[in-house]
Amino acid sequence: CHHEKCPGVVLHIIELFLPELQNTLRDKLSIPNSHIILESWLRLAASSKDIVLVQAIKESILNRIIKGFKIKWLSVDWKDLTTTVWQLASDKDILTRNRKILYEFHTGIEQKDK
C-alpha cells in the first residue's frame, strides 16, 4: 500500500511505532540504524501531500525528539541528523508546508544540541 493511498495505515504505524519499538528492543540501535529509521520518517514528512500524515509525523515523532522524549533505543548523531533534515528541507520540489515543518525540526535540533 503506497503511503498516499493508505494514510490510515501509516498513521496507525506512526502512533504505535515508537512505543512498540521501545518495548521490543533490549539494546540501543546503532547510530546508523537509528539514522535509517529517522530518515525514513523525515523523507515521508518531506514528500507526502497528505497534511494529516505530515502533522502526525511532526507530533508523534519529531516533536517528541525535540522535547527530549526518552527513546531508549535511539542513538543519534545530532550533527548528521541536522545535515539530513537541512538537505531534505532544501529540496526545490518539497511542499512549502512540509519544508516549514522540517525547518522547525532543524531549528529544534540545533537548540537541543547547544
N, C-alpha and C positions, 0 to 999 in steps of 0.2 A: 504494500500500500504506500503510495507516494505521500509525503507529509502534507502536501497541499490538498489532497483529496480525502484525507482521513484525519482532520485536525483533532477529533475527539480521542483517537487512539494516541496520538502524540502528546496531547495534554495529559492523558492518563499516565503515560510513561513519565512525563515531567513531574507530576505530583507524587509519584511513587519512587522515582529514581534515586534521589539522594538518601532517603531513609532506608530503603531496601538494600542499596549497595553498602551503606554504612553498617547495616545489621549483618550482612553476609560475609564481608571481608574480615579476616583476622588480622592482617597486617596492612600497612600503608601501601598504596600503589607507588611504583617508582615515579619520578618526575616525568619521564617520557610518557608513561601510560596515563598519568593524570592529565597531562597536556593533551593527549589524543582525545580523551573524554570531554574536556572543557572546550577544545577546539571544535568538536562536533556540534556542541550546543551553540557556540558562537557563530559557526557557519550557518546553522539553521536560523538563528536570530538575524543574521545579516541578509539571508536570501529569501526568507519567507514573505509572502504577500499577505498572509493571514495575521492581522494585528492581534487577535486573541491569542494565537500561538506565541507570537513575539513577546507580548506582555506576560504570558505565563513563564516563559524562559527568564525574562527580566526579574519577575517577582520570586519565582521558586528557586532559581539558581544564582543569577548574577547578584541580586541584592543581598542574598544570604551570604555570599562570599565576601562582599564589601562590608557587611555588618559584623563580620567576624564569626559567623556561624561556624561552629566547630565541626569540621568534616574530617573525622579522624583518619580516614583512609586516603585523604588527598595530600599529595606533596606538590607544592607549587614553586616554580621558579618565576617570581613576580616580574622580573625584567623580561623574560621570554614571553610571558603572558601579555604584558603591555605591548610588546612588539607585534604579536599576533593580532591583538584587538585593533591596534592602530592600522595595520595593513588591511584588515577586513573593513574597517570603517572608512578607509580612504578610497576604496574601490569606487570608480566612477558610476558603476551600474547599480549600486545599492540604493534602496529607497531612502528618502530623507528621514522618515520617522525611525527607520531601523538604524541609520547612521547615528542619529541623536542618542539612541539607547546605548550603542556601542561606545560612543564618545563619553557618555556619562559613566559607563563602567570603567573605561580607561582612566578617567579623572579619579574615580573612586579608588582604583588600584594604586595610582600614583600617590594619593594621600595616605593610603593604608601603608604603603611601603616606606614612608618618611619616618 
